């Protein structure tokens, strides 16, 4: 008999497993991951940014978990010898009408406890990033860079050293909740468990439906973010991290520049609908999953509301010249031939039936299951705090 079965071996599932095992070494905990290694999807494809908590509504789960998780992450990395760099970032208003939103971010950052935020003129911005362009900006000293795959591997190593078990290359096919136990059936095994914890990322809604049947009224909509890399000889254009002022109506941060912890500079991402949940390229298409997305009433409302934004993102996906123009708003010296193809990630964005794109972390509970159904950015930065939050919910049952 297993006490807790965790589904999903991304950074949130691993952090939850580790936090649980550290707090209750006596519990039998098994983590099931469908891939042959951990951190293969959102965790392994993200841009490696340590987020400060600047953007998030004060008091929200995102804000509280990001700020708590930020310090937990740094403490963990210091203890385990994992490299990171708190290089700071600048947020740049490229036009006058973005100034009120920049002011709002400055206020929000202060409300979230960020010290050292500095409003800057263009001349001051150029002391930090000589090639940037804009009308005003802000320096955020807390932002950094890291390799979250390395962090995830260390979570897994420590969890297993404490006696936790990780089952790789097993796909969960069925969850049958019972009165005292639930049955989790994979393509290889059958597990009897007292509690299921769902951290399945891009498939979190599917797993939640297995545990709650028709009670889950959100769907994961997969958005692909495509990156370019700046050619090595032009990397001098970017010192650290350069972000635009984000569109307050859209849960994405816009194309930006990110220096990577292992070297190189990424430029992007855009945000386009992926045609399957793990659709990392334009040619990745799963007709069943695409139909599920297009037929979801919430997505139809999102598409009707944001179709112009969506078309712009799609155009940039197919036009390197258009992508370059978007980047030139921040750094005019970037030219199309300075960019070479980079990677891509897929964001699991929960969308409710009314067309709401869930902006905050969302956790649904039943007697037999705890479902993390929305854990977008800054989930990696927040991972140990989310793990702590979920662990508290688990331990209340034991």
Buried (B, 14 or more C-beta within 10 A) or exposed (E): EBBBBBBBBBBBBBBBBBBBBBEBEEBBBBBBBBBEBBBBBBBBBBBBBBBBBBBBEBEBBBBBBBBBBBEBBBEBBEEEEBEBEEBBBBBBBBEEEBBEBBBEBBEBBEBBEBEEBBEBEBEBBBEBBEBBBBBBBBBBBBBBBBBBBBBBBBBBBBBBEBEBBBBBEBEBEEBEBEEEBBBBBBEEEEBEBBBBBBBBBBBBBBBBBBBBEEEBEBBBBBBBBBBBBBBEEBBEBBBBBBBBBBBEEBBBBBBBBBBBBEEBBBBBBBBBBBBBBBBBEBEBEBEEBBEBBEEBEBBBBBBEEBEEBBEBBBBBBEEBEBBBEBBBBBBEEBEBEBBEEBBBBBBBBBBBEEBEBBBBBBBBBBEBBBBBBBBBBBBBBBBBBBBBBBBEBBBEEE
